[in-house]
Amino acid sequence: MSRFTEHDHAHMLRALELAARGRFTTHPNPNVGCVIANAAGNIVGEGFHARAGEPHAEVHALRDAGSAAAGATAYVTLEPCSHFGRTPPCADALINAGLARVVVAMEDPFPAVAGRGIQRLRDAGIQVDVGLLNEQARALNPGFLSQCERGLPWLTVKLAASLDGRTALANGQSQWLTGPEARADVQLGRAEAGAILTGAGTVVADNPSLNVRLDEFPVHERSTYPEPVRQPARVIIDRRGEVTAQHRVLQDGVPVYLVRTRPLGLKFPEHVQELVVPDRHGHADLQALLVKLGELGIQHIWCEAGHNLAGALIQLQLVDELIVYLAPKLLGDHAQPLVTLGDFDALSDVPELQLCDTQVIGSDVKLVYRAHHILSKAGVNSL
C-alpha cells in the first residue's frame, strides 16, 4: 500500500503548480513550490520561489501559514536546502516552525544539499517522506538537474518546418512560416531559458532581437507574469566578427557572448563579451562552448539557428530536446532543409529521438522530442 494519501497527491500537485509560476524568473535557481496543510488536510500556507536571492518557497509558505504551521505537513517539490547560500537554510525554517511531517517530491542533487536537508529534518524528529510525483518534479527543472547531474546545460533546439521538412524558401525567406499562436509559444520557450543560442548567419540575415516579449505571450499567460520579464543572455557563434553593434540583438543592454576561436579584439559595449573556445576542424568547439556556458551559470540554452548549426549540435549528440513547429505548408525541393547532417553508413548510426509530446497550436503542430542519450541514461530519463 502506498504511504501517500489522496490528500498528499492533491497538495503536491498544487505545490507543482505553484513551482511552475517561477519558471520565467528563477534561473539559475530551480523552480520550487511549497504547500502547508493542517491535520485536517486543509491548506494553511502556500509559496513558491520567484527569483535568485529572494526567499525560497518554504519561507513564503511558512509566512503565509503563520502559527498554523505547527504540527502541520509541508509538501515541497524539491528537498529543502540545508546550507547558507544567499538565504538561510529552509530545513531550519521548517524545524523552527514545528512541522510534524514533510513530503518531498525529489532529493536535491545540488552538492551542497544532496540529502542533507532531508537528514536534518529527520534528525529533528520530523517525519519525511520522499518520492511523491518525482517525475513531475524533475520535469520542472531540466536545466538545473542537467547541470548538477551531467555538468552540462540542458540544450533545447527549436525549429519551424513545412510539411515537407523545409525551413525557408531557397532565397532565404522564412517569415512567417508558422502562425502567430506558435510564435507566441516560442516566447515561453525563450523566457524559460538562461540563454538563447544562434549563429552569426542568422543575425546577419534576419537581424532578430532574440528577446522575450510579454505582449506576445499567449493570452492566458500574460496576466500571470507582469513586467519586467527576465531576459535571457544571447550567445552568438561569430568566428569571423560578422556581428556589429548595429544589430538589434546587441542594442538592449542584455548580456551577449560572441563566440570566437581566437580573440578578435573588436570594440563593443560593456554588456558584450568575447567568449573564446577551441577550434574544432575549422569550427567552434560546441562541446567546449556548453561547458563554458555552464561555468557561467547558464543552465538551460534555447537554440534558434539555421540548419548548419542545428545539424552540428544534433550530430554531436549535444541536443537534449528538439522542438519542431510543423506548419501546414509545402515549400518544395529547392527550399532550405530542416538540418544539415553528414552521411551515415548505417541506420544504427543516425541520431535517435523519442516523441514526448504533441500539441496543436493554432494551425500548426508542435512536436517535442527527447534525444536517445537522455532517455537511455539513468537519473536523467525523466527530465
C-alpha positions in Angstrom: 0.0 0.0 0.0 1.3 3.5 -0.9 2.4 5.6 2.0 0.9 8.6 0.2 -2.8 9.5 0.6 -5.2 11.3 -1.8 -4.6 14.5 0.2 -0.9 14.1 -0.2 -1.3 13.8 -4.0 -3.6 16.8 -4.2 -1.3 19.0 -2.1 1.8 18.0 -4.1 0.0 18.7 -7.3 -0.7 22.2 -6.0 2.9 22.6 -5.0 4.0 21.7 -8.5 1.5 24.2 -9.9 3.0 26.9 -7.7 6.6 26.0 -8.6 5.8 26.5 -12.3 5.0 30.2 -11.6 8.7 30.8 -11.2 9.8 29.2 -14.5 10.5 32.5 -16.2 12.2 34.2 -13.3 14.2 31.8 -11.1 17.2 30.9 -13.3 19.8 29.8 -12.3 17.9 28.7 -9.2 15.4 25.8 -9.5 11.6 26.2 -9.6 10.2 25.1 -6.3 6.7 25.2 -4.7 5.5 24.5 -1.2 2.1 23.9 0.4 1.4 23.6 4.1 -1.7 21.6 5.2 -3.0 21.1 8.7 -4.0 17.8 10.3 -7.5 18.1 8.8 -6.0 18.3 5.3 -6.8 21.9 4.8 -4.2 24.2 3.1 -3.0 26.9 5.5 0.0 28.2 3.6 1.4 28.4 0.1 4.5 29.7 -1.6 6.9 29.5 -4.5 10.5 30.6 -5.3 10.4 33.6 -7.6 14.0 34.9 -8.0 17.5 34.0 -7.0 18.5 35.8 -3.8 14.8 36.1 -2.7 13.1 33.8 -0.1 12.6 30.2 -1.1 9.2 28.6 -1.4 9.2 27.2 2.1 9.8 30.6 3.6 6.9 32.1 1.7 4.6 29.2 2.7 5.6 29.5 6.3 4.9 33.2 6.4 1.5 32.5 4.8 0.7 29.8 7.4 1.9 31.7 10.5 1.2 29.8 13.7 -0.9 27.2 11.8 2.4 25.6 10.6 2.9 24.0 14.0 2.0 20.3 13.7 1.2 20.6 10.0 2.6 18.9 6.9 4.7 20.7 4.3 4.7 19.5 0.7 7.8 20.6 -1.2 8.7 19.9 -4.8 12.4 19.8 -4.1 14.4 18.8 -0.9 14.6 21.8 1.4 18.1 23.4 1.4 20.4 22.7 4.3 23.2 25.3 3.7 23.7 29.0 3.9 23.7 30.4 0.4 22.1 33.8 -0.4 19.4 32.8 2.0 19.3 30.8 5.3 18.6 27.0 5.2 15.0 26.2 4.6 15.3 22.9 6.6 16.0 25.0 9.7 13.0 27.2 9.0 10.7 24.1 8.8 12.2 22.7 12.0 11.8 26.0 13.9 8.1 26.3 12.7 7.3 23.0 14.4 6.3 21.0 11.3 5.3 17.4 12.1 5.9 16.0 8.6 7.5 17.0 5.3 6.7 15.4 2.0 9.4 15.9 -0.6 8.9 15.2 -4.3 12.6 14.7 -5.1 16.0 14.8 -3.5 18.1 17.8 -4.5 21.2 16.7 -6.5 23.0 20.0 -5.8 26.2 19.0 -4.0 25.7 21.4 -1.1 22.3 19.7 -0.3 22.2 16.2 -1.7 20.1 14.5 1.1 21.5 16.7 3.9 18.2 18.7 4.1 16.2 15.5 4.5 18.5 14.1 7.1 18.5 17.4 9.1 14.7 17.2 9.2 14.7 13.6 10.3 17.3 14.3 13.0 15.0 16.9 14.4 12.2 14.3 14.7 10.2 15.3 11.7 8.7 12.6 9.5 10.0 12.9 6.0 8.5 11.0 3.0 10.3 11.3 -0.3 9.3 10.5 -3.9 5.7 11.7 -4.4 5.3 12.8 -8.0 9.0 12.6 -8.5 8.9 12.6 -12.3 6.7 15.7 -12.5 9.0 17.5 -10.1 12.0 16.6 -12.3 10.3 17.9 -15.4 10.1 21.4 -13.8 13.9 21.8 -13.7 15.7 20.2 -16.7 18.5 22.8 -16.7 19.2 22.7 -13.0 19.2 18.9 -12.9 21.3 18.6 -16.1 24.0 20.9 -14.7 24.0 19.1 -11.4 24.0 15.6 -12.8 25.9 15.9 -16.1 27.9 19.1 -15.7 26.3 20.5 -18.9 23.4 22.8 -19.5 20.1 21.5 -20.9 20.0 22.3 -24.7 16.7 22.8 -26.5 16.8 23.3 -30.3 13.8 25.0 -31.7 12.9 24.6 -35.4 10.0 25.5 -37.6 9.3 23.5 -40.7 6.9 22.9 -43.5 5.2 19.6 -44.0 7.9 18.6 -46.4 10.6 19.4 -43.8 11.8 22.7 -45.1 12.6 25.8 -43.1 12.8 28.6 -45.7 12.5 29.2 -49.4 15.6 28.8 -51.5 16.0 32.6 -51.4 16.0 32.5 -47.6 12.5 33.9 -47.0 11.0 32.3 -43.9 8.8 35.0 -42.3 6.3 33.8 -41.3 6.3 30.1 -41.8 4.3 29.4 -38.7 1.2 31.2 -37.3 1.0 33.8 -34.5 0.0 31.2 -31.9 3.1 29.1 -32.5 5.3 32.3 -32.4 3.7 33.2 -29.1 4.5 29.7 -27.7 8.1 30.3 -28.7 8.2 33.3 -26.4 7.5 31.0 -23.5 10.4 28.8 -24.5 12.8 31.7 -24.7 11.6 33.0 -21.3 12.4 29.7 -19.6 16.0 29.7 -20.8 19.1 31.2 -19.4 20.4 32.0 -22.8 19.4 32.0 -26.5 22.0 30.4 -28.9 22.3 31.3 -32.5 24.8 31.8 -35.3 26.1 34.9 -36.9 24.5 33.9 -40.2 21.0 34.1 -38.6 21.8 37.5 -37.0 23.1 39.0 -40.3 20.3 37.5 -42.4 17.3 38.3 -40.1 18.6 40.9 -37.7 16.5 39.4 -34.9 16.1 40.9 -31.4 16.1 37.4 -29.8 14.3 38.8 -26.7 11.3 37.9 -24.6 8.2 40.0 -25.3 5.5 39.7 -22.7 3.0 41.3 -25.1 3.4 38.4 -27.4 2.9 35.7 -24.8 -0.2 33.5 -25.2 -3.1 35.5 -23.9 -3.7 33.1 -21.0 -0.2 33.6 -19.7 0.1 37.4 -19.9 -1.7 38.3 -16.7 0.3 35.8 -14.7 3.7 37.2 -15.4 3.8 41.0 -15.0 6.7 43.0 -16.4 9.6 43.2 -16.3 10.3 39.7 -17.5 13.8 38.3 -17.2 15.7 38.5 -20.5 18.0 35.5 -21.3 21.6 36.2 -22.4 22.4 35.8 -26.1 25.2 33.5 -27.3 26.2 34.1 -30.9 28.7 31.9 -32.7 30.7 34.5 -34.7 34.2 33.3 -35.5 34.8 36.0 -38.2 33.3 39.0 -36.4 30.3 39.5 -38.7 28.0 40.8 -35.9 28.3 44.5 -35.2 27.0 46.9 -32.6 24.3 48.0 -35.0 22.5 44.6 -34.9 19.3 44.6 -32.8 20.5 41.7 -30.6 23.2 44.0 -29.1 21.2 47.1 -28.5 19.1 46.4 -25.4 21.9 46.0 -22.8 21.2 42.3 -22.2 24.5 40.3 -21.8 25.8 39.0 -25.2 28.6 36.4 -25.7 30.2 36.5 -29.1 31.8 33.1 -29.5 35.3 33.0 -31.2 38.0 30.5 -31.8 40.5 33.3 -31.3 40.2 36.8 -29.8 39.4 39.4 -32.5 39.8 42.5 -30.2 36.8 44.3 -31.7 35.2 47.1 -29.6 31.7 46.6 -28.2 29.6 48.0 -25.4 30.3 46.6 -21.9 27.5 44.1 -21.9 29.1 42.3 -24.9 31.9 39.9 -24.3 34.1 37.7 -26.4 33.9 34.0 -25.4 36.9 32.1 -26.8 36.6 28.3 -27.3 38.9 25.9 -29.0 38.9 25.4 -32.8 37.5 22.0 -33.9 38.1 21.3 -37.6 37.6 24.9 -38.5 34.6 25.5 -36.3 33.9 26.5 -32.7 34.1 23.5 -30.4 30.4 23.2 -29.4 31.0 20.8 -26.5 33.6 23.2 -25.0 31.1 26.0 -25.5 28.4 24.3 -23.5 30.9 23.6 -20.7 31.9 27.3 -20.6 28.3 28.4 -20.6 27.5 26.1 -17.6 30.5 27.6 -15.8 28.9 31.0 -16.3 25.8 29.8 -14.6 23.7 29.2 -17.7 21.8 26.0 -17.2 19.2 26.0 -20.0 20.0 27.0 -23.5 17.4 27.7 -26.1 18.8 27.4 -29.7 17.2 29.2 -32.6 19.6 28.8 -35.5 20.0 27.8 -39.1 20.2 24.3 -40.4 24.0 24.1 -40.2 24.4 24.9 -36.5 21.3 22.9 -35.6 22.6 19.9 -37.6 26.0 20.2 -36.0 24.5 20.2 -32.5 22.4 17.1 -33.3 25.2 15.2 -34.9 27.5 15.8 -31.9 24.7 14.5 -29.6 24.6 17.7 -27.7 20.8 18.3 -28.2 18.7 17.1 -25.3 15.4 18.3 -26.6 14.2 19.1 -30.1 11.1 21.1 -30.7 9.6 21.3 -34.2 6.7 23.6 -35.1 5.2 22.0 -38.2 3.4 24.4 -40.5 0.7 23.3 -43.0 2.7 24.5 -45.9 4.8 22.8 -48.7 7.9 24.7 -49.8 9.3 22.5 -52.5 12.5 20.6 -53.3 14.8 23.6 -53.5 13.8 25.1 -50.2 16.3 25.0 -47.3 16.5 21.8 -45.2 15.5 21.3 -41.6 19.0 20.4 -40.6 22.3 19.7 -42.3 23.9 16.4 -41.3 26.7 14.3 -42.6 26.2 11.0 -44.4 25.5 7.8 -42.4 26.6 4.3 -43.4 24.1 2.5 -41.1 20.7 3.3 -39.5 22.3 2.3 -36.2 24.5 5.4 -36.5 21.7 8.0 -37.0 20.6 10.3 -34.2 17.7 8.7 -32.3 14.8 10.7 -30.9 11.7 9.9 -29.0 8.4 11.8 -29.4 7.4 13.0 -26.0 4.6 15.5 -26.6 2.3 16.7 -29.4 0.2 19.8 -29.4 -2.0 21.6 -31.9 -1.2 25.3 -31.6 -3.3 27.4 -33.9 -2.9 26.0 -37.4 0.5 24.4 -36.6 1.6 21.2 -34.7 4.2 21.3 -32.0 6.3 18.2 -31.7 8.6 17.7 -28.7 11.4 15.1 -28.9 14.0 13.9 -26.4 17.3 12.6 -27.5 18.2 8.9 -27.0 21.3 9.8 -25.0 19.0 11.5 -22.4 16.3 8.7 -22.4 18.9 5.9 -22.0 20.7 7.4 -19.0 19.5 6.5 -15.6 18.9 9.6 -13.4 18.0 11.9 -16.2 15.4 9.9 -18.1 12.5 11.8 -16.6 13.8 15.3 -17.3 
